[in-house]
């Protein structure tokens, strides 16, 4: 599967953005998906993940209550809606996917994911 991340941009603190991760192929519903981010001079970190079914999600503590991950199987797309953005959310955001049998499996480790998209840059000004 090939992943295309988009939706990044420059936004003021307190603002919102919605990132999209569009996948090629007809079987994206067979993949669990995660979002990760990497800020300048920092290591890439987990942000959120969603199961194949969309029924299970996981978030890093720092974004809980502000970010929402969702998916649209008909559009082969996973979204990351980011509200109440903070300057510390500034980073390149990457989506990743892995083909799994379980409809409820979610994961936060980078090594659990096999396919990665290119990053989309998010800049939050103070």
C-alpha positions as YAML, in Angstrom:
chain: A
units: angstrom
residues:
- id: 1
  name: UNK
  ca: [0.00, 0.00, 0.00]
- id: 2
  name: UNK
  ca: [1.16, 3.55, -0.70]
- id: 3
  name: UNK
  ca: [0.29, 6.33, 1.71]
- id: 4
  name: UNK
  ca: [-0.07, 10.03, 0.95]
- id: 5
  name: UNK
  ca: [-0.26, 12.43, 3.89]
- id: 6
  name: UNK
  ca: [-1.62, 15.95, 3.40]
- id: 7
  name: UNK
  ca: [-3.33, 18.79, 5.19]
- id: 8
  name: UNK
  ca: [-0.45, 20.37, 7.05]
- id: 9
  name: UNK
  ca: [0.14, 24.09, 7.17]
- id: 10
  name: UNK
  ca: [0.72, 27.13, 9.32]
- id: 11
  name: UNK
  ca: [-1.84, 27.90, 12.00]
- id: 12
  name: UNK
  ca: [-2.01, 30.10, 15.07]
- id: 13
  name: UNK
  ca: [-2.08, 28.61, 18.53]
- id: 14
  name: UNK
  ca: [-5.60, 27.55, 19.38]
- id: 15
  name: UNK
  ca: [-6.43, 26.83, 15.78]
- id: 16
  name: UNK
  ca: [-7.30, 23.59, 14.01]
- id: 17
  name: UNK
  ca: [-6.09, 21.46, 11.14]
- id: 18
  name: UNK
  ca: [-7.20, 18.18, 9.65]
- id: 19
  name: UNK
  ca: [-4.58, 15.86, 8.28]
- id: 20
  name: UNK
  ca: [-5.44, 13.19, 5.75]
- id: 21
  name: UNK
  ca: [-3.70, 9.92, 4.99]
- id: 22
  name: UNK
  ca: [-4.92, 8.58, 1.67]
- id: 23
  name: UNK
  ca: [-4.04, 5.03, 0.64]
- id: 24
  name: UNK
  ca: [-3.79, 3.36, -2.71]
- id: 25
  name: UNK
  ca: [-5.37, -0.02, -3.27]
- id: 26
  name: UNK
  ca: [-8.73, -1.50, -2.44]
- id: 27
  name: UNK
  ca: [-7.86, -3.22, 0.81]
- id: 28
  name: UNK
  ca: [-7.02, -0.32, 3.10]
- id: 29
  name: UNK
  ca: [-9.70, -1.61, 5.45]
- id: 30
  name: UNK
  ca: [-7.30, -4.48, 6.22]
- id: 31
  name: UNK
  ca: [-4.75, -2.05, 7.69]
- id: 32
  name: UNK
  ca: [-4.35, -0.52, 11.10]
- id: 33
  name: UNK
  ca: [-3.03, 3.03, 10.81]
- id: 34
  name: UNK
  ca: [-1.00, 5.30, 13.01]
- id: 35
  name: UNK
  ca: [0.10, 8.92, 13.00]
- id: 36
  name: UNK
  ca: [3.55, 9.90, 14.20]
- id: 37
  name: UNK
  ca: [5.35, 13.23, 14.34]
- id: 38
  name: UNK
  ca: [8.90, 14.49, 14.43]
- id: 39
  name: UNK
  ca: [9.84, 17.92, 15.62]
- id: 40
  name: UNK
  ca: [13.17, 19.53, 14.73]
- id: 41
  name: UNK
  ca: [16.03, 18.01, 16.72]
- id: 42
  name: UNK
  ca: [13.69, 15.47, 18.32]
- id: 43
  name: UNK
  ca: [12.98, 11.81, 17.72]
- id: 44
  name: UNK
  ca: [9.84, 10.73, 15.95]
- id: 45
  name: UNK
  ca: [7.02, 10.01, 18.39]
- id: 46
  name: UNK
  ca: [3.66, 8.32, 18.35]
- id: 47
  name: UNK
  ca: [0.57, 10.53, 18.16]
- id: 48
  name: UNK
  ca: [-2.50, 8.38, 17.50]
- id: 49
  name: UNK
  ca: [-3.59, 5.09, 15.99]
- id: 50
  name: UNK
  ca: [-6.77, 3.46, 14.81]
- id: 51
  name: UNK
  ca: [-7.79, -0.14, 14.27]
- id: 52
  name: UNK
  ca: [-8.96, -1.68, 11.03]
- id: 53
  name: UNK
  ca: [-12.57, -1.34, 12.06]
- id: 54
  name: UNK
  ca: [-12.13, 2.17, 13.39]
- id: 55
  name: UNK
  ca: [-13.61, 1.07, 16.66]
- id: 56
  name: UNK
  ca: [-10.38, 1.17, 18.64]
- id: 57
  name: UNK
  ca: [-8.15, 4.22, 18.97]
- id: 58
  name: UNK
  ca: [-5.12, 5.19, 20.99]
- id: 59
  name: UNK
  ca: [-3.53, 8.57, 21.69]
- id: 60
  name: UNK
  ca: [-0.41, 9.90, 23.26]
- id: 61
  name: UNK
  ca: [-1.29, 11.65, 26.50]
- id: 62
  name: UNK
  ca: [-0.31, 15.10, 25.26]
- id: 63
  name: UNK
  ca: [-2.98, 15.15, 22.54]
- id: 64
  name: UNK
  ca: [-5.88, 13.47, 24.33]
- id: 65
  name: UNK
  ca: [-8.98, 15.62, 24.19]
- id: 66
  name: UNK
  ca: [-7.54, 17.75, 21.39]
- id: 67
  name: UNK
  ca: [-6.86, 15.32, 18.52]
- id: 68
  name: UNK
  ca: [-9.24, 12.81, 16.98]
- id: 69
  name: UNK
  ca: [-8.28, 10.01, 14.62]
- id: 70
  name: UNK
  ca: [-10.91, 8.56, 12.32]
- id: 71
  name: UNK
  ca: [-11.20, 6.68, 9.05]
- id: 72
  name: UNK
  ca: [-13.45, 6.55, 6.02]
- id: 73
  name: UNK
  ca: [-13.27, 3.13, 4.40]
- id: 74
  name: UNK
  ca: [-15.12, 4.29, 1.30]
- id: 75
  name: UNK
  ca: [-12.45, 6.93, 0.70]
- id: 76
  name: UNK
  ca: [-9.48, 4.79, 1.78]
- id: 77
  name: UNK
  ca: [-8.49, 7.64, 4.06]
- id: 78
  name: UNK
  ca: [-7.57, 8.11, 7.69]
- id: 79
  name: UNK
  ca: [-7.89, 11.54, 9.26]
- id: 80
  name: UNK
  ca: [-6.29, 13.30, 12.19]
- id: 81
  name: UNK
  ca: [-8.37, 16.25, 13.35]
- id: 82
  name: UNK
  ca: [-6.25, 18.53, 15.49]
- id: 83
  name: UNK
  ca: [-7.94, 21.16, 17.65]
- id: 84
  name: UNK
  ca: [-6.57, 23.61, 20.19]
- id: 85
  name: UNK
  ca: [-3.16, 23.41, 18.58]
- id: 86
  name: UNK
  ca: [-0.13, 24.45, 20.58]
- id: 87
  name: UNK
  ca: [3.34, 25.56, 19.45]
- id: 88
  name: UNK
  ca: [4.69, 22.27, 20.80]
- id: 89
  name: UNK
  ca: [2.58, 20.43, 18.22]
- id: 90
  name: UNK
  ca: [4.85, 21.84, 15.52]
- id: 91
  name: UNK
  ca: [6.38, 18.91, 13.63]
- id: 92
  name: UNK
  ca: [6.38, 16.86, 10.48]
- id: 93
  name: UNK
  ca: [3.48, 14.42, 10.72]
- id: 94
  name: UNK
  ca: [3.66, 10.95, 9.19]
- id: 95
  name: UNK
  ca: [1.07, 8.27, 8.71]
- id: 96
  name: UNK
  ca: [1.93, 4.60, 8.79]
- id: 97
  name: UNK
  ca: [0.02, 1.38, 8.17]
- id: 98
  name: UNK
  ca: [0.28, -2.34, 8.73]
- id: 99
  name: UNK
  ca: [-1.86, -5.20, 7.45]
- id: 100
  name: UNK
  ca: [-3.33, -7.04, 10.42]
- id: 101
  name: UNK
  ca: [-5.85, -9.80, 10.93]
- id: 102
  name: UNK
  ca: [-7.50, -8.34, 14.02]
- id: 103
  name: UNK
  ca: [-10.14, -5.69, 13.52]
- id: 104
  name: UNK
  ca: [-9.39, -4.27, 16.99]
- id: 105
  name: UNK
  ca: [-5.60, -4.13, 17.01]
- id: 106
  name: UNK
  ca: [-3.95, -0.77, 17.60]
- id: 107
  name: UNK
  ca: [-0.31, -0.03, 18.29]
- id: 108
  name: UNK
  ca: [1.94, 2.87, 19.22]
- id: 109
  name: UNK
  ca: [5.38, 1.48, 18.36]
- id: 110
  name: UNK
  ca: [6.99, 2.59, 15.13]
- id: 111
  name: UNK
  ca: [8.35, -0.90, 14.58]
- id: 112
  name: UNK
  ca: [4.82, -2.29, 14.42]
- id: 113
  name: UNK
  ca: [4.14, -0.43, 11.18]
- id: 114
  name: UNK
  ca: [5.37, -1.54, 7.79]
- id: 115
  name: UNK
  ca: [4.31, 1.18, 5.37]
- id: 116
  name: UNK
  ca: [5.03, 4.87, 5.76]
- id: 117
  name: UNK
  ca: [3.93, 7.96, 3.92]
- id: 118
  name: UNK
  ca: [5.91, 11.13, 3.43]
- id: 119
  name: UNK
  ca: [5.53, 13.80, 6.06]
- id: 120
  name: UNK
  ca: [3.24, 16.79, 6.07]
- id: 121
  name: UNK
  ca: [4.49, 19.81, 7.95]
- id: 122
  name: UNK
  ca: [2.48, 21.42, 10.73]
- id: 123
  name: UNK
  ca: [3.62, 24.73, 12.16]
- id: 124
  name: UNK
  ca: [1.80, 26.33, 15.08]
- id: 125
  name: UNK
  ca: [2.69, 29.92, 15.81]
- id: 126
  name: UNK
  ca: [2.34, 31.46, 19.25]
...
